[in-house]
Amino acid sequence: MLKSKGYKRLVALAAIFFLLAAAPGPGYSMSRIKTWVNRVRPGTFPELEAEKSKEPSPAQPSEKAREALTETERQILLSLMERKRQLDERDLLLNQREEQLRVLRDNIQHQVAELKRLQGEIEASIEARKALDAENLNKVVNLYNGMDPKRAAEQFQTLDPKVAVRILLTMNQRKAAALLEELPPAQAKRITEEIVSRAPGTN
């Protein structure tokens, strides 16, 4: 066993001398030559291997560092998910409000259309009433124009003063004057005052 070790040592030394002879010159130190020998014959110079094993290995991230990085990524992911949830809720709320506004707008438009329809019906009814009133008034006026003034005055006393004034203003002026003369003085006075108050420029 000792002989074998000595033989290996001898071979290593021979290799050293061979290297020194083959590659003389600057830059070839003994430690470098030993390194070459160890590459050819591993374990020839164990002290060199020991020194190499003492060299610090490249720093690797610790388990805590990896966990911290994972926790940071998890927090970022949770934050993004929460932000997405908030945006989804806001979009849903905006859509609901938009739908409510649309329904409200449709209701308002429907009510406006209904009011316009009712307004048209009322205006048409008023016009028809006016036409009927005018037609009826003309009939009544023609009736009073053909009556005896005394008899017409008797009928006139039962009328509302405003209606009586409308009839008198529409009657033939001569017939109207004769009718007024047959009315009681107090009633004739009230009707005359009403006629004067309706005159243009009279307050």
Order of alpha helices (4+ residues) and beta strands (2+ residues): alpha-alpha-alpha-alpha-alpha-alpha-alpha-alpha
